[in-house]
Amino acid sequence: MSNILSISPTEVIHYLKMSCQIPNVIEGIATRKIIADTASKEGITVEEDELQQEGDRLRFAKKLVKATDTWAWLKTHHLSIDEFEELVHHTVLSKKVAHHLFTDKVEAIFYPNQLDFVKAVTYEVVFDDYDLALELFYALEENELTFPEIAREYIPNPELRRACGYQGVRRRKDFRPEIASSVFAATPPQVLKPIMTPKGIYLIWVEEIIQPELNEQLREQIVTDLFNGWLKQQIKQRSITTSFDSNVENQVSPDLVMQG
C-alpha cells in the first residue's frame, strides 16, 4: 500500500462545496476583484519598497525569522514565491484603496459618534437564577465577597473562570443593548445590579471606561470598518455568476430539499 495520498484540485473544490465553504470563497474572490478594479480606476499602484515592507511585516507576524522558516510556511500553504508576492501585493493594494477612499472621512465619522468609540473593561458572571445573582450583588455591596471569588465559584468554563470572567476591552456595539446602557452609565470600578436578558442574568463588574482618542490606531480602525462595510455593499450591488450556478434544481430530488 502506497504512503502517498494524492489529492487533485477537483477534489479540493468538491470538498469546499460539500463543506458549504464555497459562498465564503466566492465572496473572497469577488472582494479581490472589486479591490483590483477600484485600484485600476483610481490609478492606485503598488511600489517595490511597499511590497518589501509588507513582506517583512508578514514574515515578522508569522515568526518567519529564517529562510527555512519561510520555505516551510510556503510549503504548508501550497504557495509559490510568485503567489506569495501576489498575496503581499493584494494586501498592500487593499490598504491603499481603503485609505484612498476613506482617510478623509475619518473625522466626520468620529466626532459626531464619539460615544460609539468609548470602550469598557468588564468582567461578568451569567446566572440562571435572578435571586441568587441579586443576593451575590448585595454581598459585593457589603464587601462580604469579591468578584473574583464569585467568578471562581459560579463560572463553569475553566479558562473563563481562571480569568475571573474577564471580557476584554469592548465597544458599545459589542454588548447586548440592555447591557450596554448600564455598562456605559457606570462609574468604575462598579458592580452593576443584575441585568436580565434572554441569555441569562448578568452580574457585571465594570473595571474601567476608556474615553476615545483619535490616534493613529483608531484612525486605522475607522478606515478599516468603513472599507469593509463598503466592500459588503459593493458585493450586494453586483450580480456574481460562477460555473457552480448550473441548474441545481434539476440535479436534486424535490423530496430531499422540501423535507421539513
Secondary structure, DSSP 4 states (H G I P E B T S, - for coil): --S-----HHHHHHHHHHTT-HHHHHHHHHHHHHHHHHHHHHT----HHHHHHHHHHHHHHTT--SHHHHHHHHHHTT--HHHHHHHHHHHHHHHHHHHHHHGGGHHHHHGGGGGGG-EEEEEEEEES-HHHHHHHHHHHHTTSS-HHHHHHHH--SHHHHHTTTEEEEEEGGGS-HHHHHHHTT--SSEEPPPEEETTEEEEEEEEEEE-----HHHHHHHHHHHHHHHHHHHHHHS----TT-S-GGGTS-HHHHH--
